[in-house]
Every structure is written in structure tokens, then in C-alpha cells.
Amino acid sequence: MIHTNQWQPDTCGCVLEYTWDDAENQSTRVHTPTRIVKACPAHISMGKDAHYSKVLDENQRKNKAHGLILESMPELVDEVVLDDGSKVKKLKNGIEFKFAFDANRKLQISLTGITSKHKTDIQALVQAKLGSSKIDIL
């Protein structure tokens, strides 16, 4: 069955509509952009497919950077047991992960509550995995 969803990423003010088919395996499923409901100023002049790809790339870059920190820096992470018994990782209390994009849409991650050595190590990690021109750790 074909489903239609609206997506508003936490990385910009865009709202995008896309379709997907639940008959397809989740690992190979394709999301097809169908409509730009709202475009933020950073993405206003793009066509539908380019718009969706750019917004998705930015959102995934932020999510991947956050995931790399959780997976690679165990000293900064607590494991939380949820009501259903499953476990999730989160940054320890006192550590804040904030993000923004500069005018060129380079991801700027601000981490507070960690040492400058951790920031240097995280910068090297995310740039090696996600591209040196796409992310700065502040």
C-alpha cells in the first residue's frame, strides 16, 4: 500500500511530503518526494527532488554525527533502560549537543560539558567519517 507522509526535519523549517510503499522491504524502500509544503529560506530556490535530497542529507549528517559520538565516546554516554527493557544511549547529564548550519550549510555542532581533547577527537572522528568540509565541532 502506498503511504503519504509529511516530514518536518529538526534541521530547518522545511515541510516536505513524500510517498513510500509498505510492500517494499524497509531496507530497500524508496521515499519519493511529492510536494514541498513549506520551504525555509535556505532551501527556497530548489526543485522538489533536489530540495528533498538536500534536506535529507543535512538531517542525516546531523544524526550520523550524533550517532558517532554516542558509539565512539563511551565515557560521554549513559545507557538508559526503557520501560520495555530495551536500552538506548544518551549523552551524560551536563553534556549538551546543539547544532546549527552556517550560511554555506556547513553543520556547526556545539558540545558543552566536555574537554577540549574530546572536542578535538570528535572533530577528527566526524570529519573522517562524514567529510572534512561538512562539519565543525565548536
N, CA, C and O atoms as a GROMACS GRO file, in nm:
protein
  552
    1MET      N    1   0.084  -0.117   0.000
    1MET     CA    2   0.000   0.000   0.000
    1MET      C    3   0.090   0.125   0.000
    1MET      O    4   0.190   0.130   0.072
    2ILE      N    5   0.054   0.222  -0.078
    2ILE     CA    6   0.129   0.348  -0.085
    2ILE      C    7   0.083   0.439   0.029
    2ILE      O    8  -0.036   0.461   0.049
    3HIS      N    9   0.180   0.492   0.102
    3HIS     CA   10   0.152   0.584   0.212
    3HIS      C   11   0.209   0.722   0.178
    3HIS      O   12   0.308   0.733   0.106
    4THR      N   13   0.145   0.825   0.229
    4THR     CA   14   0.194   0.962   0.214
    4THR      C   15   0.220   1.018   0.353
    4THR      O   16   0.136   1.011   0.442
    5ASN      N   17   0.340   1.074   0.369
    5ASN     CA   18   0.378   1.133   0.497
    5ASN      C   19   0.426   1.276   0.475
    5ASN      O   20   0.475   1.311   0.368
    6GLN      N   21   0.411   1.358   0.579
    6GLN     CA   22   0.475   1.489   0.582
    6GLN      C   23   0.589   1.481   0.681
    6GLN      O   24   0.577   1.419   0.787
    7TRP      N   25   0.699   1.543   0.646
    7TRP     CA   26   0.820   1.540   0.729
    7TRP      C   27   0.867   1.682   0.751
    7TRP      O   28   0.884   1.759   0.656
    8GLN      N   29   0.888   1.717   0.876
    8GLN     CA   30   0.949   1.844   0.912
    8GLN      C   31   1.075   1.812   0.991
    8GLN      O   32   1.066   1.782   1.110
    9PRO      N   33   1.190   1.817   0.927
    9PRO     CA   34   1.314   1.783   0.997
    9PRO      C   35   1.345   1.885   1.107
    9PRO      O   36   1.294   1.997   1.106
   10ASP      N   37   1.430   1.844   1.200
   10ASP     CA   38   1.470   1.936   1.306
   10ASP      C   39   1.591   2.021   1.266
   10ASP      O   40   1.645   2.095   1.348
   11THR      N   41   1.633   2.010   1.142
   11THR     CA   42   1.750   2.083   1.094
   11THR      C   43   1.717   2.209   1.014
   11THR      O   44   1.807   2.287   0.982
   12CYS      N   45   1.590   2.230   0.983
   12CYS     CA   46   1.547   2.352   0.914
   12CYS      C   47   1.396   2.364   0.927
   12CYS      O   48   1.332   2.281   0.991
   13GLY      N   49   1.339   2.466   0.867
   13GLY     CA   50   1.196   2.490   0.878
   13GLY      C   51   1.113   2.432   0.765
   13GLY      O   52   0.994   2.461   0.755
   14CYS      N   53   1.174   2.352   0.680
   14CYS     CA   54   1.101   2.294   0.566
   14CYS      C   55   0.998   2.191   0.614
   14CYS      O   56   1.013   2.128   0.718
   15VAL      N   57   0.895   2.177   0.534
   15VAL     CA   58   0.798   2.068   0.550
   15VAL      C   59   0.784   2.004   0.412
   15VAL      O   60   0.750   2.071   0.314
   16LEU      N   61   0.811   1.875   0.406
   16LEU     CA   62   0.810   1.804   0.278
   16LEU      C   63   0.713   1.686   0.285
   16LEU      O   64   0.694   1.624   0.389
   17GLU      N   65   0.653   1.658   0.173
   17GLU     CA   66   0.564   1.544   0.162
   17GLU      C   67   0.630   1.440   0.074
   17GLU      O   68   0.689   1.473  -0.029
   18TYR      N   69   0.619   1.313   0.115
   18TYR     CA   70   0.676   1.205   0.035
   18TYR      C   71   0.586   1.082   0.044
   18TYR      O   72   0.504   1.071   0.135
   19THR      N   73   0.603   0.991  -0.050
   19THR     CA   74   0.529   0.866  -0.050
   19THR      C   75   0.626   0.750  -0.036
   19THR      O   76   0.745   0.761  -0.068
   20TRP      N   77   0.573   0.639   0.013
   20TRP     CA   78   0.650   0.516   0.024
   20TRP      C   79   0.554   0.398   0.021
   20TRP      O   80   0.436   0.411   0.054
   21ASP      N   81   0.604   0.282  -0.019
   21ASP     CA   82   0.523   0.163  -0.036
   21ASP      C   83   0.558   0.061   0.071
   21ASP      O   84   0.672   0.014   0.077
   22ASP      N   85   0.462   0.027   0.158
   22ASP     CA   86   0.491  -0.066   0.267
   22ASP      C   87   0.507  -0.211   0.218
   22ASP      O   88   0.545  -0.298   0.296
   23ALA      N   89   0.478  -0.236   0.090
   23ALA     CA   90   0.502  -0.369   0.034
   23ALA      C   91   0.651  -0.391   0.007
   23ALA      O   92   0.695  -0.505  -0.011
   24GLU      N   93   0.727  -0.283   0.003
   24GLU     CA   94   0.871  -0.292  -0.020
   24GLU      C   95   0.943  -0.320   0.112
   24GLU      O   96   0.901  -0.273   0.218
   25ASN      N   97   1.050  -0.396   0.105
   25ASN     CA   98   1.132  -0.423   0.223
   25ASN      C   99   1.185  -0.291   0.278
   25ASN      O  100   1.228  -0.204   0.202
   26GLN      N  101   1.182  -0.275   0.408
   26GLN     CA  102   1.222  -0.148   0.469
   26GLN      C  103   1.366  -0.110   0.433
   26GLN      O  104   1.395   0.009   0.419
   27SER      N  105   1.454  -0.207   0.418
   27SER     CA  106   1.594  -0.176   0.388
   27SER      C  107   1.615  -0.128   0.245
   27SER      O  108   1.717  -0.066   0.214
   28THR      N  109   1.520  -0.155   0.157
   28THR     CA  110   1.532  -0.111   0.017
   28THR      C  111   1.423  -0.014  -0.024
   28THR      O  112   1.416   0.027  -0.140
   29ARG      N  113   1.337   0.022   0.070
   29ARG     CA  114   1.223   0.109   0.043
   29ARG      C  115   1.271   0.247  -0.004
   29ARG      O  116   1.371   0.298   0.045
   30VAL      N  117   1.200   0.304  -0.097
   30VAL     CA  118   1.232   0.435  -0.151
   30VAL      C  119   1.126   0.536  -0.106
   30VAL      O  120   1.006   0.510  -0.114
   31HIS      N  121   1.172   0.649  -0.060
   31HIS     CA  122   1.082   0.760  -0.029
   31HIS      C  123   1.085   0.854  -0.149
   31HIS      O  124   1.191   0.902  -0.189
   32THR      N  125   0.969   0.880  -0.205
   32THR     CA  126   0.959   0.962  -0.325
   32THR      C  127   0.897   1.097  -0.288
   32THR      O  128   0.781   1.103  -0.247
   33PRO      N  129   0.973   1.206  -0.303
   33PRO     CA  130   0.916   1.337  -0.271
   33PRO      C  131   0.803   1.370  -0.367
   33PRO      O  132   0.813   1.350  -0.488
   34THR      N  133   0.694   1.423  -0.310
   34THR     CA  134   0.578   1.455  -0.392
   34THR      C  135   0.543   1.604  -0.388
   34THR      O  136   0.483   1.656  -0.482
   35ARG      N  137   0.579   1.672  -0.277
   35ARG     CA  138   0.538   1.812  -0.267
   35ARG      C  139   0.623   1.884  -0.162
   35ARG      O  140   0.656   1.827  -0.058
   36ILE      N  141   0.657   2.007  -0.192
   36ILE     CA  142   0.719   2.096  -0.094
   36ILE      C  143   0.604   2.172  -0.029
   36ILE      O  144   0.544   2.259  -0.091
   37VAL      N  145   0.574   2.140   0.095
   37VAL     CA  146   0.466   2.207   0.167
   37VAL      C  147   0.514   2.344   0.212
   37VAL      O  148   0.441   2.443   0.202
   38LYS      N  149   0.636   2.349   0.263
   38LYS     CA  150   0.696   2.475   0.308
   38LYS      C  151   0.846   2.466   0.289
   38LYS      O  152   0.908   2.366   0.324
   39ALA      N  153   0.904   2.572   0.232
   39ALA     CA  154   1.049   2.579   0.214
   39ALA      C  155   1.106   2.686   0.306
   39ALA      O  156   1.056   2.799   0.310
   40CYS      N  157   1.210   2.652   0.378
   40CYS     CA  158   1.278   2.751   0.462
   40CYS      C  159   1.364   2.839   0.371
   40CYS      O  160   1.386   2.804   0.255
   41PRO      N  161   1.415   2.952   0.421
   41PRO     CA  162   1.495   3.041   0.338
   41PRO      C  163   1.619   2.975   0.277
   41PRO      O  164   1.661   3.012   0.167
   42ALA      N  165   1.679   2.878   0.346
   42ALA     CA  166   1.800   2.813   0.294
   42ALA      C  167   1.771   2.722   0.175
   42ALA      O  168   1.862   2.692   0.097
   43HIS      N  169   1.647   2.678   0.160
   43HIS     CA  170   1.614   2.582   0.055
   43HIS      C  171   1.506   2.632  -0.041
   43HIS      O  172   1.448   2.553  -0.115
   44ILE      N  173   1.479   2.760  -0.041
   44ILE     CA  174   1.365   2.816  -0.114
   44ILE      C  175   1.374   2.800  -0.267
   44ILE      O  176   1.271   2.785  -0.332
   45SER      N  177   1.492   2.801  -0.322
   45SER     CA  178   1.503   2.806  -0.469
   45SER      C  179   1.535   2.671  -0.532
   45SER      O  180   1.596   2.666  -0.639
   46MET      N  181   1.496   2.562  -0.469
   46MET     CA  182   1.528   2.430  -0.521
   46MET      C  183   1.404   2.360  -0.574
   46MET      O  184   1.292   2.382  -0.527
   47GLY      N  185   1.426   2.275  -0.674
   47GLY     CA  186   1.319   2.189  -0.723
   47GLY      C  187   1.288   2.081  -0.620
   47GLY      O  188   1.365   2.061  -0.526
   48LYS      N  189   1.177   2.014  -0.636
   48LYS     CA  190   1.127   1.917  -0.538
   48LYS      C  191   1.228   1.807  -0.505
   48LYS      O  192   1.254   1.781  -0.387
   49ASP      N  193   1.285   1.743  -0.606
   49ASP     CA  194   1.377   1.632  -0.580
   49ASP      C  195   1.508   1.681  -0.516
   49ASP      O  196   1.557   1.620  -0.421
   50ALA      N  197   1.564   1.789  -0.568
   50ALA     CA  198   1.687   1.844  -0.511
   50ALA      C  199   1.663   1.894  -0.370
   50ALA      O  200   1.748   1.877  -0.282
   51HIS      N  201   1.548   1.954  -0.347
   51HIS     CA  202   1.511   2.005  -0.216
   51HIS      C  203   1.508   1.890  -0.114
   51HIS      O  204   1.571   1.898  -0.009
   52TYR      N  205   1.436   1.784  -0.147
   52TYR     CA  206   1.426   1.668  -0.058
   52TYR      C  207   1.564   1.609  -0.031
   52TYR      O  208   1.597   1.579   0.084
   53SER      N  209   1.645   1.592  -0.134
   53SER     CA  210   1.779   1.534  -0.119
   53SER      C  211   1.868   1.619  -0.029
   53SER      O  212   1.938   1.566   0.056
   54LYS      N  213   1.865   1.750  -0.047
   54LYS     CA  214   1.948   1.841   0.032
   54LYS      C  215   1.905   1.840   0.179
   54LYS      O  216   1.989   1.830   0.268
   55VAL      N  217   1.775   1.849   0.204
   55VAL     CA  218   1.725   1.849   0.341
   55VAL      C  219   1.754   1.715   0.408
   55VAL      O  220   1.794   1.711   0.525
   56LEU      N  221   1.734   1.606   0.336
   56LEU     CA  222   1.762   1.473   0.389
   56LEU      C  223   1.910   1.459   0.422
   56LEU      O  224   1.945   1.407   0.529
   57ASP      N  225   1.998   1.504   0.333
   57ASP     CA  226   2.143   1.497   0.357
   57ASP      C  227   2.180   1.573   0.484
   57ASP      O  228   2.256   1.522   0.566
   58GLU      N  229   2.129   1.693   0.500
   58GLU     CA  230   2.162   1.773   0.618
   58GLU      C  231   2.112   1.707   0.746
   58GLU      O  232   2.183   1.704   0.847
   59ASN      N  233   1.991   1.655   0.742
   59ASN     CA  234   1.934   1.590   0.859
   59ASN      C  235   2.012   1.463   0.895
   59ASN      O  236   2.042   1.438   1.012
   60GLN      N  237   2.044   1.383   0.795
   60GLN     CA  238   2.119   1.260   0.820
   60GLN      C  239   2.261   1.289   0.867
   60GLN      O  240   2.315   1.215   0.949
   61ARG      N  241   2.322   1.395   0.817
   61ARG     CA  242   2.457   1.432   0.860
   61ARG      C  243   2.457   1.463   1.010
   61ARG      O  244   2.546   1.418   1.083
   62LYS      N  245   2.359   1.540   1.055
   62LYS     CA  246   2.346   1.572   1.198
   62LYS      C  247   2.323   1.444   1.278
   62LYS      O  248   2.387   1.422   1.380
   63ASN      N  249   2.231   1.360   1.231
   63ASN     CA  250   2.201   1.236   1.303
   63ASN      C  251   2.321   1.141   1.307
   63ASN      O  252   2.348   1.079   1.410
   64LYS      N  253   2.393   1.131   1.197
   64LYS     CA  254   2.511   1.044   1.192
   64LYS      C  255   2.621   1.096   1.285
   64LYS      O  256   2.686   1.017   1.353
   65ALA      N  257   2.641   1.226   1.288
   65ALA     CA  258   2.742   1.284   1.377
   65ALA      C  259   2.706   1.254   1.522
   65ALA      O  260   2.791   1.214   1.601
   66HIS      N  261   2.580   1.274   1.558
   66HIS     CA  262   2.535   1.245   1.694
   66HIS      C  263   2.555   1.096   1.725
   66HIS      O  264   2.602   1.061   1.833
   67GLY      N  265   2.519   1.010   1.632
   67GLY     CA  266   2.537   0.865   1.649
   67GLY      C  267   2.681   0.825   1.665
   67GLY      O  268   2.713   0.738   1.747
   68LEU      N  269   2.771   0.886   1.588
   68LEU     CA  270   2.914   0.856   1.600
   68LEU      C  271   2.965   0.890   1.740
   68LEU      O  272   3.044   0.816   1.797
   69ILE      N  273   2.920   1.003   1.793
   69ILE     CA  274   2.962   1.042   1.928
   69ILE      C  275   2.913   0.939   2.029
   69ILE      O  276   2.989   0.896   2.116
   70LEU      N  277   2.787   0.898   2.018
   70LEU     CA  278   2.731   0.800   2.112
   70LEU      C  279   2.802   0.665   2.103
   70LEU      O  280   2.821   0.598   2.204
   71GLU      N  281   2.840   0.625   1.983
   71GLU     CA  282   2.903   0.495   1.964
   71GLU      C  283   3.053   0.495   1.993
   71GLU      O  284   3.108   0.393   2.034
   72SER      N  285   3.119   0.608   1.973
   72SER     CA  286   3.266   0.611   1.979
   72SER      C  287   3.323   0.674   2.105
   72SER      O  288   3.444   0.665   2.129
   73MET      N  289   3.241   0.736   2.186
   73MET     CA  290   3.288   0.805   2.306
   73MET      C  291   3.214   0.754   2.429
   73MET      O  292   3.134   0.827   2.488
   74PRO      N  293   3.239   0.629   2.468
   74PRO     CA  294   3.161   0.570   2.579
   74PRO      C  295   3.173   0.647   2.710
   74PRO      O  296   3.082   0.640   2.794
   75GLU      N  297   3.282   0.718   2.730
   75GLU     CA  298   3.299   0.795   2.853
   75GLU      C  299   3.205   0.916   2.862
   75GLU      O  300   3.190   0.976   2.969
   76LEU      N  301   3.141   0.951   2.750
   76LEU     CA  302   3.048   1.064   2.747
   76LEU      C  303   2.902   1.019   2.749
   76LEU      O  304   2.811   1.102   2.743
   77VAL      N  305   2.881   0.888   2.758
   77VAL     CA  306   2.748   0.831   2.732
   77VAL      C  307   2.696   0.752   2.852
   77VAL      O  308   2.772   0.684   2.921
   78ASP      N  309   2.567   0.762   2.876
   78ASP     CA  310   2.494   0.676   2.969
   78ASP      C  311   2.402   0.587   2.889
   78ASP      O  312   2.352   0.626   2.783
   79GLU      N  313   2.379   0.467   2.940
   79GLU     CA  314   2.282   0.378   2.878
   79GLU      C  315   2.156   0.381   2.964
   79GLU      O  316   2.163   0.364   3.085
   80VAL      N  317   2.043   0.402   2.901
   80VAL     CA  318   1.916   0.413   2.971
   80VAL      C  319   1.830   0.293   2.934
   80VAL      O  320   1.818   0.257   2.817
   81VAL      N  321   1.770   0.231   3.036
   81VAL     CA  322   1.680   0.119   3.012
   81VAL      C  323   1.538   0.174   3.005
   81VAL      O  324   1.490   0.239   3.098
   82LEU      N  325   1.471   0.147   2.893
   82LEU     CA  326   1.334   0.193   2.873
   82LEU      C  327   1.235   0.099   2.940
   82LEU      O  328   1.272  -0.011   2.983
   83ASP      N  329   1.111   0.140   2.949
   83ASP     CA  330   1.006   0.061   3.013
   83ASP      C  331   0.993  -0.079   2.954
   83ASP      O  332   0.962  -0.175   3.025
   84ASP      N  333   1.017  -0.091   2.823
   84ASP     CA  334   1.004  -0.221   2.758
   84ASP      C  335   1.129  -0.308   2.772
   84ASP      O  336   1.135  -0.419   2.718
   85GLY      N  337   1.230  -0.258   2.846
   85GLY     CA  338   1.353  -0.333   2.868
   85GLY      C  339   1.462  -0.305   2.768
   85GLY      O  340   1.577  -0.346   2.787
   86SER      N  341   1.428  -0.235   2.661
   86SER     CA  342   1.532  -0.202   2.562
   86SER      C  343   1.623  -0.092   2.617
   86SER      O  344   1.586  -0.019   2.709
   87LYS      N  345   1.741  -0.083   2.560
   87LYS     CA  346   1.839   0.014   2.606
   87LYS      C  347   1.870   0.115   2.496
   87LYS      O  348   1.878   0.081   2.378
   88VAL      N  349   1.887   0.239   2.536
   88VAL     CA  350   1.927   0.345   2.444
   88VAL      C  351   2.044   0.421   2.506
   88VAL      O  352   2.058   0.428   2.628
   89LYS      N  353   2.125   0.478   2.420
   89LYS     CA  354   2.238   0.558   2.466
   89LYS      C  355   2.201   0.705   2.458
   89LYS      O  356   2.130   0.748   2.367
   90LYS      N  357   2.249   0.781   2.556
   90LYS     CA  358   2.229   0.926   2.555
   90LYS      C  359   2.352   0.990   2.616
   90LYS      O  360   2.426   0.927   2.692
   91LEU      N  361   2.374   1.115   2.581
   91LEU     CA  362   2.486   1.187   2.641
   91LEU      C  363   2.461   1.204   2.790
   91LEU      O  364   2.348   1.221   2.834
   92LYS      N  365   2.568   1.198   2.868
   92LYS     CA  366   2.556   1.211   3.013
   92LYS      C  367   2.498   1.346   3.050
   92LYS      O  368   2.510   1.443   2.975
   93ASN      N  369   2.435   1.351   3.166
   93ASN     CA  370   2.383   1.478   3.217
   93ASN      C  371   2.496   1.580   3.223
   93ASN      O  372   2.608   1.548   3.265
   94GLY      N  373   2.466   1.701   3.180
   94GLY     CA  374   2.566   1.807   3.178
   94GLY      C  375   2.635   1.824   3.044
   94GLY      O  376   2.706   1.923   3.022
   95ILE      N  377   2.616   1.729   2.953
   95ILE     CA  378   2.672   1.740   2.818
   95ILE      C  379   2.559   1.778   2.725
   95ILE      O  380   2.456   1.710   2.719
   96GLU      N  381   2.578   1.887   2.652
   96GLU     CA  382   2.476   1.933   2.558
   96GLU      C  383   2.527   1.925   2.415
   96GLU      O  384   2.640   1.964   2.385
   97PHE      N  385   2.442   1.876   2.328
   97PHE     CA  386   2.466   1.868   2.184
   97PHE      C  387   2.369   1.965   2.119
   97PHE      O  388   2.248   1.942   2.118
   98LYS      N  389   2.423   2.073   2.065
   98LYS     CA  390   2.340   2.170   1.992
   98LYS      C  391   2.397   2.182   1.852
   98LYS      O  392   2.516   2.158   1.830
   99PHE      N  393   2.312   2.218   1.759
   99PHE     CA  394   2.360   2.228   1.621
   99PHE      C  395   2.291   2.343   1.549
   99PHE      O  396   2.182   2.387   1.585
  100ALA      N  397   2.360   2.389   1.445
  100ALA     CA  398   2.308   2.490   1.354
  100ALA      C  399   2.385   2.473   1.223
  100ALA      O  400   2.484   2.401   1.216
  101PHE      N  401   2.338   2.541   1.122
  101PHE     CA  402   2.409   2.540   0.993
  101PHE      C  403   2.452   2.682   0.964
  101PHE      O  404   2.378   2.777   0.988
  102ASP      N  405   2.575   2.696   0.910
  102ASP     CA  406   2.621   2.829   0.873
  102ASP      C  407   2.559   2.868   0.738
  102ASP      O  408   2.477   2.794   0.683
  103ALA      N  409   2.597   2.983   0.686
  103ALA     CA  410   2.539   3.034   0.561
  103ALA      C  411   2.563   2.941   0.443
  103ALA      O  412   2.486   2.942   0.346
  104ASN      N  413   2.669   2.860   0.450
  104ASN     CA  414   2.700   2.764   0.344
  104ASN      C  415   2.646   2.625   0.373
  104ASN      O  416   2.679   2.529   0.303
  105ARG      N  417   2.563   2.614   0.475
  105ARG     CA  418   2.500   2.489   0.519
  105ARG      C  419   2.602   2.388   0.570
  105ARG      O  420   2.581   2.267   0.559
  106LYS      N  421   2.711   2.438   0.627
  106LYS     CA  422   2.806   2.352   0.698
  106LYS      C  423   2.752   2.334   0.839
  106LYS      O  424   2.716   2.430   0.906
  107LEU      N  425   2.748   2.209   0.883
  107LEU     CA  426   2.695   2.177   1.014
  107LEU      C  427   2.791   2.224   1.123
  107LEU      O  428   2.909   2.190   1.122
  108GLN      N  429   2.739   2.301   1.217
  108GLN     CA  430   2.815   2.353   1.330
  108GLN      C  431   2.759   2.286   1.455
  108GLN      O  432   2.646   2.314   1.496
  109ILE      N  433   2.837   2.197   1.517
  109ILE     CA  434   2.793   2.126   1.637
  109ILE      C  435   2.863   2.187   1.757
  109ILE      O  436   2.985   2.195   1.763
  110SER      N  437   2.782   2.230   1.852
  110SER     CA  438   2.834   2.285   1.977
  110SER      C  439   2.816   2.180   2.086
  110SER      O  440   2.704   2.136   2.113
  111LEU      N  441   2.925   2.139   2.145
  111LEU     CA  442   2.920   2.043   2.256
  111LEU      C  443   2.970   2.113   2.381
  111LEU      O  444   3.084   2.159   2.385
  112THR      N  445   2.887   2.119   2.482
  112THR     CA  446   2.928   2.178   2.609
  112THR      C  447   2.933   2.068   2.713
  112THR      O  448   2.862   1.968   2.705
  113GLY      N  449   3.020   2.089   2.813
  113GLY     CA  450   3.034   1.991   2.920
  113GLY      C  451   3.136   1.883   2.891
  113GLY      O  452   3.141   1.782   2.960
  114ILE      N  453   3.221   1.904   2.789
  114ILE     CA  454   3.327   1.808   2.757
  114ILE      C  455   3.460   1.882   2.747
  114ILE      O  456   3.463   2.004   2.738
  115THR      N  457   3.568   1.806   2.750
  115THR     CA  458   3.702   1.866   2.744
  115THR      C  459   3.737   1.907   2.601
  115THR      O  460   3.675   1.863   2.505
  116SER      N  461   3.838   1.992   2.591
  116SER     CA  462   3.884   2.031   2.458
  116SER      C  463   3.945   1.911   2.385
  116SER      O  464   3.939   1.906   2.262
  117LYS      N  465   4.003   1.817   2.456
  117LYS     CA  466   4.056   1.694   2.394
  117LYS      C  467   3.942   1.614   2.332
  117LYS      O  468   3.955   1.564   2.220
  118HIS      N  469   3.831   1.602   2.404
  118HIS     CA  470   3.716   1.532   2.346
  118HIS      C  471   3.669   1.603   2.220
  118HIS      O  472   3.638   1.537   2.120
  119LYS      N  473   3.663   1.736   2.222
  119LYS     CA  474   3.618   1.810   2.104
  119LYS      C  475   3.711   1.783   1.985
  119LYS      O  476   3.665   1.764   1.873
  120THR      N  477   3.842   1.783   2.012
  120THR     CA  478   3.940   1.755   1.906
  120THR      C  479   3.922   1.614   1.851
  120THR      O  480   3.924   1.594   1.730
  121ASP      N  481   3.903   1.518   1.940
  121ASP     CA  482   3.884   1.378   1.899
  121ASP      C  483   3.754   1.362   1.819
  121ASP      O  484   3.751   1.291   1.718
  122ILE      N  485   3.648   1.428   1.863
  122ILE     CA  486   3.519   1.421   1.794
  122ILE      C  487   3.529   1.487   1.656
  122ILE      O  488   3.476   1.436   1.558
  123GLN      N  489   3.598   1.601   1.650
  123GLN     CA  490   3.617   1.669   1.521
  123GLN      C  491   3.685   1.576   1.422
  123GLN      O  492   3.640   1.562   1.308
  124ALA      N  493   3.793   1.510   1.465
  124ALA     CA  494   3.866   1.418   1.377
  124ALA      C  495   3.777   1.301   1.335
  124ALA      O  496   3.778   1.261   1.219
  125LEU      N  497   3.700   1.247   1.429
  125LEU     CA  498   3.613   1.134   1.401
  125LEU      C  499   3.506   1.169   1.298
  125LEU      O  500   3.492   1.100   1.198
  126VAL      N  501   3.431   1.276   1.323
  126VAL     CA  502   3.320   1.308   1.233
  126VAL      C  503   3.370   1.354   1.097
  126VAL      O  504   3.307   1.327   0.994
  127GLN      N  505   3.482   1.424   1.094
  127GLN     CA  506   3.534   1.466   0.964
  127GLN      C  507   3.585   1.347   0.884
  127GLN      O  508   3.569   1.343   0.762
  128ALA      N  509   3.647   1.249   0.950
  128ALA     CA  510   3.695   1.130   0.880
  128ALA      C  511   3.579   1.048   0.825
  128ALA      O  512   3.589   0.993   0.715
  129LYS      N  513   3.471   1.040   0.899
  129LYS     CA  514   3.357   0.957   0.860
  129LYS      C  515   3.258   1.029   0.769
  129LYS      O  516   3.196   0.967   0.683
  130LEU      N  517   3.243   1.162   0.788
  130LEU     CA  518   3.136   1.233   0.720
  130LEU      C  519   3.183   1.346   0.628
  130LEU      O  520   3.101   1.407   0.559
  131GLY      N  521   3.312   1.373   0.625
  131GLY     CA  522   3.365   1.475   0.535
  131GLY      C  523   3.416   1.596   0.609
  131GLY      O  524   3.347   1.653   0.693
  132SER      N  525   3.538   1.635   0.578
  132SER     CA  526   3.602   1.746   0.650
  132SER      C  527   3.542   1.882   0.616
  132SER      O  528   3.556   1.977   0.694
  133SER      N  529   3.476   1.892   0.504
  133SER     CA  530   3.421   2.022   0.465
  133SER      C  531   3.275   2.040   0.508
  133SER      O  532   3.213   2.141   0.475
  134LYS      N  533   3.221   1.942   0.580
  134LYS     CA  534   3.078   1.945   0.609
  134LYS      C  535   3.041   1.967   0.755
  134LYS      O  536   2.925   1.995   0.785
  135ILE      N  537   3.139   1.955   0.849
  135ILE     CA  538   3.107   1.963   0.991
  135ILE      C  539   3.220   2.030   1.067
  135ILE      O  540   3.337   2.004   1.043
  136ASP      N  541   3.182   2.118   1.159
  136ASP     CA  542   3.274   2.174   1.257
  136ASP      C  543   3.222   2.145   1.396
  136ASP      O  544   3.102   2.155   1.422
  137ILE      N  545   3.313   2.109   1.487
  137ILE     CA  546   3.278   2.092   1.626
  137ILE      C  547   3.326   2.216   1.699
  137ILE      O  548   3.444   2.251   1.693
  138LEU      N  549   3.235   2.282   1.768
  138LEU     CA  550   3.267   2.406   1.838
  138LEU      C  551   3.281   2.382   1.986
  138LEU      O  552   3.308   2.476   2.062
   0.00000   0.00000   0.00000
